[in-house]
Amino acid sequence: MIQRSRSTGGHVFYPRVAHPGTGADDLEWVEASGKGTVHAVTVVRKKDPADSYNVVLVDLAEGPRLMSRVDAIAVDEVKIGMAVRARIIDEGHKPLLVFVPA
Amino acid sequence: MSAHYGFPRGRTAIVGAATFGIGRCPGVSAIDMAAKATLLALADAGIALSEVDALYTSAPYEALGGMELAEYLGVTPKVTDCNRTGGSAFEVYVQQAALALEVGLIDCALIAYGSNPASNPPPGVGMTRQSPWEAPYRPLAPISSYALAASRHMHLYGTTREQLAEVAVAARQWAQLNPEAAVREALTVEDVLNARMVSDPLTVRDCCLFNDGAAAVVMVRADRAKDCAKAPVHVLGAAHAVTHREISSMPDLTVTGAAISGPQAFAQAGVGPGDIDVVMLYDAFTITPILFFEDLGFCPKGEGGRFISGGHIAPGGGLALNTNGGGLSCVHPGMYGLFLLVEAVRQLRGEAGERQVRDAQLALAHGNGGVLSSEATVILSRA
C-alpha cells in the first residue's frame, strides 16, 4: 500500500499527513504495483566479504523514491537501472520491504 | 539600508578569524576550545569581548549550546543562535549576522565552534536520529548517503574513481603546504584507490578526517571595520538553501542546493565564478567538491570530474581549492563549515604563507550540512 493524493494524483512515500509541496491533505491508501527501478547503489563493505551488503535507492513505478536493499543477487551485481520488484520479508521479527530482480 | 538581491552587499566585514587545537586537543572540553578560538579571533580583530552582542555557535554535543557559550564567555547577546543545519550552519550565520548588523539590531557578531571528538569522544547518544525509513537497511551514516550520490553521478556522467581520488590527492598537496594541517604525508591516486573500501565507490581516503578543532570569526559593519587591527574582509553575498534531510528524499542526487544558493550569492555579490581566486568547498567526501563546482557554475553539470582532473585544483593548478587541506587532510571535527571561512579570510589577507594564492581578491566559501541537505554560499572580498 502507498499513499496517494485524491486531488493531485501524486503518490507519497514515506507516509505523512499531507502531500509534500502542495499541502493537499486528501491522502488515501492505494495498492502499490511493487514495481521499481534501481536509482543508485552502494555496497557497505565489512571485514568478512560475506557480511557486506548493498543499500539502494529505488524509484517506484508510482514515482516516489525510497531506500531499500536488493536481495536474491550477489551484492556486487546490483546495477543502476535494474528492474526490481518488491518483497516483504521478516527481518528481526519485523516486516521489511526489500526488492528482488524483476 | 541598501539590499542587493536580498543582501547588504559589502556593508559588513569579517575582522577577526582564528583556529585553535587543530588535530588533537586532549584534556579540554569542546566549549573550552570554542572559547580559546573566540579569544584569538577577538585579539586578531582588536575587539574586546565586552563588545560582542551576538553569538552564533553550533555546539557539537549540547542542543542548548548557544546559551551555554554565552554563559561561559560572560556575554549577554541580543541575538543567540545555535542552528542545526549541520556543517553549513556557519555560512548561514554569516548571512544572518550580516542582516542583523545591517539593520542595527547588533553591533558585533561572534561565530564560534569547538569540538574534540578524537580526543574526547562524545557520549554514545547523539543529537540526531536515523530515519526510520532508512535505518533498517543499515546505511553507514553519513558515508553511504554520499556514496549513493556518487554512484548516480558516475552512472550519468562517467565520473571515475580516479577523479574522486584526485580530489583527495590535491587536498593532501595543499595540506603539505599548511603547517596547521593534521595529515601531511604524501598521498597518491593509487593510495586512494587501494585504500579500504567503506561504501562503494568511497574508500576511507575518499572520506574526511575525524579529528579535533576550533575556530571563530568576528563580524562588524564596514564602518566599524576600518578601525580594527587588520584589513577587513567584506561580505559581498551569502545565500542558503535546504532541499531535504535524508538522501532518499533528495530531489535529484546529482544536483544540490548549491544550484540555488550559489547563483543567489553571486547575484548579491555582482561577480561570477570566473572572478573567484580562492574556492573553499566543503569536502566531507571527494564527491562533494565535484558536485559543488557544477552547481555553483564553475563548470557545466556532469563535467565536475573532468574539471578537477589533471591537477587543476592542486597547488600550481588553474584554480586553488581548499588551500588549508580541507576536511580531507586538515581538519573535520564533526562540523567543518567555520574553517572554510577562516581559511578564506587568511588567503584574502595574504596570511597563508607557503600556500598563499597570489593577489587573492575574492574568495568563495561553500558549506554543506546533513547529507547534501543544506547548502550555504558566502562570497568574500579583500577590497
Interface residues (C-beta under 8 A of the other chain):
Chain A: F13 Y14 H39 A40 V41 T42 V43 V44 R45 Y53 V55 V56 L57 R65 L66 M67 S68 R69 I80 G81 E91 K94 L96
Chain B: W133 E134 P136 Y137 R138 P139 L140 S144 A147 L148 A149 S151 R152 H155 R196 M197 V198 S199 D200 P201 L202 E246 I247 S248 S249 L253
